[in-house]
């Protein structure tokens, strides 16, 4: 097994910390957090770990433009724009649905990083996605650019290496704290973070670490299918010395709410609780919804009692500024 080339863009390793004040609220529950919201590059969270490998691939092939997709509050789009600004590349973001008139949150940073944004109605983009992407790439090629396409969330086999590496980092930190057995919780949407983390636990033979994905979009059947396929492609492409099976995947369901990027009351309360007890910010799209699974788990004794539970904080603070009234209302 040979790790692919990467550019050093993130501030690593990120800290592993115990949330002691929060834990005391729940009978001294052992709640830990891997602070991947502190990866640097303007708080780019989990996305920059994946982009280290994808950007290295793009630069090695002489590409001058990164093209990707997402919503106007996409952490991945914002991180891609930041990477391009740092490396002197062009960023083209395909945004759906069309954003509100007020530019805020991640979308504001897209503009400040100099990204070119193109907007599409959601129904049209979903129906014509392949043609739209091919058309944009062809247009850029005709204009003399050499673009590199990145799927949503950088969830491709090369991007999975970001969290294969992150789990090796976490394994060292757990060993340093004398933790051998624990539960690890990670938000799941496009699937690349969970796929890489799962492959990382298998590669590092972390037999006493149980990795749980908490979907914040779509259902478990969808993620079983998509993430399973992504894991198999990664294993095959890089000849990873592991036997992957769908039974390796485990999910905690019930935290999507009404849909992706639609905040709900419990997630808003989780944001407020962690802010007031630990001075750490979650976001209403990913991390707050996933963190609700930990709060429910420690309340009923499933998590953080017999052994520690570790939350991988994937970032997303700038999304908070797109929902100020939700965060402030009683």
C-alpha positions in Angstrom: 0.0 0.0 0.0 1.3 3.4 -1.0 -0.2 6.6 0.2 -0.9 9.0 -2.7 0.7 12.4 -2.9 -0.8 15.2 -0.8 -0.2 18.9 -0.4 0.2 20.1 3.2 -2.7 22.5 3.5 -4.2 21.7 6.9 -2.9 22.4 10.3 -2.4 19.0 11.7 -2.7 17.1 14.0 -6.0 18.6 15.3 -6.5 18.3 19.0 -8.4 15.5 20.8 -10.0 17.0 23.9 -12.4 15.8 26.7 -15.6 17.9 27.1 -15.4 17.8 30.9 -18.0 20.5 31.7 -20.5 18.9 29.4 -19.7 15.5 30.7 -20.4 16.6 34.3 -24.0 17.4 33.2 -24.5 13.8 32.3 -23.2 11.8 35.3 -19.5 12.4 34.3 -20.0 10.9 30.9 -16.8 10.4 29.0 -17.4 12.7 26.0 -14.4 13.5 23.8 -14.0 15.6 20.6 -11.6 15.4 17.7 -11.4 19.1 16.8 -11.3 18.8 13.0 -13.0 22.1 12.9 -9.5 23.5 13.6 -7.8 22.2 10.5 -6.9 25.7 9.4 -7.3 27.4 6.0 -10.0 29.6 7.4 -11.7 26.9 9.5 -12.2 24.5 6.5 -13.0 21.6 8.7 -13.0 18.0 7.3 -13.0 19.2 3.7 -9.4 20.4 3.6 -8.1 16.9 4.6 -9.7 15.5 1.4 -8.6 18.4 -0.7 -5.0 17.9 0.2 -4.9 14.8 -1.9 -7.2 16.0 -4.7 -5.4 19.3 -5.1 -2.1 17.4 -5.2 -3.5 15.3 -8.0 -4.8 18.4 -9.9 -1.5 20.3 -9.6 0.5 17.2 -10.7 -1.6 17.0 -13.9 -1.2 20.6 -14.7 -4.8 21.6 -13.9 -5.5 25.3 -13.3 -9.2 25.1 -12.2 -11.1 23.1 -9.7 -14.8 22.7 -10.4 -17.3 21.3 -7.9 -20.9 21.5 -6.7 -23.0 22.2 -3.6 -25.5 24.5 -2.0 -24.8 28.2 -1.3 -23.9 27.2 2.3 -21.7 24.3 1.3 -18.6 23.9 3.5 -17.0 21.9 0.7 -17.5 24.7 -1.9 -16.1 27.2 0.5 -13.1 25.0 1.3 -12.4 24.4 -2.4 -12.5 28.2 -3.0 -10.0 28.7 -0.2 -7.7 26.0 -1.5 -7.8 27.6 -4.9 -7.0 31.0 -3.5 -4.0 29.6 -1.6 -2.6 27.7 -4.6 -3.4 30.3 -7.3 -6.0 28.2 -9.0 -9.4 29.1 -10.4 -12.5 27.9 -8.5 -15.8 27.3 -10.3 -18.7 26.4 -8.0 -22.0 25.0 -9.4 -24.6 26.2 -6.8 -28.1 24.7 -6.4 -30.7 25.8 -5.6 -30.3 29.5 -6.5 -29.3 31.4 -3.3 -31.2 34.1 -1.5 -30.5 37.7 -2.4 -28.4 38.3 0.7 -24.9 36.9 0.5 -24.0 35.5 3.9 -22.1 32.7 5.6 -20.1 30.3 3.4 -21.4 32.0 0.3 -19.9 35.3 1.4 -16.5 33.6 1.7 -16.9 32.0 -1.7 -17.0 35.5 -3.1 -14.1 36.8 -1.0 -11.9 33.9 -2.1 -12.6 34.9 -5.7 -14.6 31.8 -6.8 -16.8 32.0 -9.9 -20.3 30.8 -9.0 -23.0 29.6 -11.3 -26.5 29.1 -10.1 -29.1 26.5 -11.1 -32.7 25.7 -10.0 -32.6 22.5 -8.0 -35.0 20.6 -10.2 -33.1 21.5 -13.4 -29.7 20.6 -11.8 -31.0 17.3 -10.6 -32.5 16.4 -13.9 -29.6 17.6 -16.1 -26.6 17.3 -13.7 -24.4 15.2 -16.0 -25.0 17.5 -19.0 -24.4 20.6 -16.9 -21.1 19.3 -15.5 -19.9 18.1 -18.9 -20.9 21.5 -20.5 -19.0 23.5 -17.9 -15.9 21.4 -18.2 -16.0 21.6 -22.0 -16.5 25.4 -21.8 -13.5 25.8 -19.6 -11.4 23.6 -21.8 -12.4 25.6 -24.9 -11.3 28.8 -23.0 -7.8 27.4 -22.5 -8.2 26.1 -19.0 -7.5 22.6 -17.7 -10.2 21.9 -15.1 -10.4 19.1 -12.5 -13.8 18.0 -11.5 -14.5 17.2 -7.8 -17.7 15.4 -6.8 -19.9 16.7 -4.0 -18.0 16.7 -0.7 -14.8 15.5 -2.4 -16.3 12.0 -1.8 -14.2 10.1 -4.3 -11.5 7.4 -3.6 -8.7 9.8 -3.6 -10.5 12.1 -1.1 -11.1 9.1 1.2 -7.4 9.3 2.1 -8.0 12.4 4.1 -9.8 10.4 6.7 -7.7 7.3 6.4 -4.9 9.6 7.5 -7.1 11.3 10.1 -7.9 8.0 11.8 -4.2 7.0 12.0 -3.8 10.4 13.8 -6.7 9.7 16.1 -5.3 6.2 16.9 -2.0 7.8 18.2 -3.9 10.3 20.3 -6.2 7.7 21.8 -3.2 5.6 22.7 -1.6 8.7 24.3 -4.6 9.1 26.5 -4.7 5.4 27.4 -8.0 4.8 25.5 -8.2 1.5 23.8 -11.9 1.0 23.4 -14.4 3.7 22.4 -17.2 4.7 20.2 -16.5 7.3 17.4 -19.3 9.4 15.9 -19.1 11.2 12.6 -21.7 13.1 10.6 -22.6 11.6 7.2 -23.9 13.3 4.1 -21.9 12.8 0.9 -20.1 9.9 2.6 -16.4 10.5 2.0 -15.5 11.3 5.6 -17.2 8.2 7.0 -15.9 6.0 4.2 -12.3 7.2 4.8 -12.7 6.9 8.6 -14.1 3.4 8.3 -11.2 2.2 6.0 -8.8 3.9 8.5 -10.1 1.9 11.4 -9.7 -1.3 9.4 -6.2 -0.5 8.2 -5.1 0.4 11.7 -6.7 -2.7 13.1 -8.7 -0.7 15.6 -10.8 -3.7 16.6 -12.1 -2.1 19.9 -13.2 1.2 18.2 -16.8 1.2 17.0 -17.3 3.8 14.2 -20.9 5.2 13.9 -22.1 7.4 11.1 -25.0 9.8 11.7 -26.9 10.7 8.5 -27.8 14.3 8.2 -29.3 13.7 4.7 -31.0 10.8 2.9 -31.7 7.5 4.6 -29.6 4.6 5.8 -30.3 2.4 2.8 -29.0 5.2 0.5 -25.8 5.6 2.6 -25.2 1.8 2.8 -25.3 1.7 -1.0 -23.3 4.8 -1.8 -20.7 4.5 1.0 -20.3 0.8 0.4 -19.6 1.4 -3.2 -17.1 4.2 -2.4 -15.2 2.0 0.0 -15.0 -0.8 -2.5 -13.7 1.5 -5.2 -11.1 2.9 -2.8 -9.9 -0.5 -1.7 -9.6 -1.7 -5.3 -8.0 1.5 -6.7 -5.3 1.6 -4.0 -5.0 -2.1 -3.3 -5.7 -1.6 0.4 -4.8 -4.7 2.4 -8.2 -5.2 4.0 -11.3 -7.2 3.5 -14.2 -4.7 3.4 -17.8 -5.9 3.9 -21.0 -3.9 4.2 -21.4 -5.3 7.7 -18.5 -3.0 8.7 -20.8 0.0 8.3 -22.9 1.2 11.3 -25.3 4.1 11.4 -27.4 5.9 14.1 -30.5 6.9 12.3 -33.2 9.5 13.1 -31.4 12.8 13.0 -32.0 14.1 9.5 -35.2 15.9 10.5 -37.3 17.3 7.7 -34.3 17.2 5.3 -30.8 18.3 4.5 -29.9 21.8 5.8 -33.2 22.2 7.5 -32.5 23.1 11.1 -34.7 21.7 13.9 -35.2 22.5 17.6 -33.0 19.8 19.2 -30.1 20.7 16.9 -30.4 24.4 17.8 -30.4 23.5 21.5 -27.3 21.4 21.0 -25.5 24.4 19.4 -26.5 26.5 22.4 -25.5 23.9 25.0 -22.0 23.2 23.6 -21.4 26.9 23.1 -22.3 27.7 26.7 -20.6 24.8 28.4 -17.4 24.4 26.2 -17.1 27.5 24.1 -17.3 25.3 21.0 -19.6 26.0 18.0 -21.5 23.4 16.1 -23.5 24.1 12.9 -27.2 23.4 12.2 -26.5 21.5 8.9 -24.1 18.7 10.0 -22.5 18.7 13.4 -25.4 19.8 15.6 -27.7 17.1 14.2 -25.0 14.4 14.6 -24.1 15.7 18.1 -27.8 15.2 19.1 -27.1 11.4 18.8 -24.4 11.7 21.5 -26.6 13.8 23.8 -29.4 11.2 23.4 -26.9 8.4 23.9 -25.4 9.7 27.1 -28.8 10.5 28.5 -30.0 6.9 28.2 -26.6 5.3 29.0 -25.7 3.9 25.5 -22.7 6.2 25.0 -20.0 7.7 27.2 -20.7 5.6 30.3 -18.8 2.2 30.1 -16.3 3.6 27.6 -15.6 7.0 26.0 -17.4 8.4 23.0 -15.5 10.6 20.6 -17.2 13.1 18.3 -15.3 14.1 15.1 -16.2 17.7 14.7 -16.1 18.3 11.0 -16.5 22.1 11.1 -19.1 24.3 9.5 -19.2 27.3 11.8 -19.9 29.8 9.0 -23.3 28.2 8.3 -24.4 29.6 11.7 -24.4 33.0 10.2 -27.0 32.0 7.6 -29.5 31.1 10.3 -29.2 33.8 13.0 -32.9 34.0 13.9 -33.1 30.2 14.3 -30.1 30.3 16.7 -31.4 33.3 18.8 -35.2 32.7 19.0 -36.6 31.1 22.2 
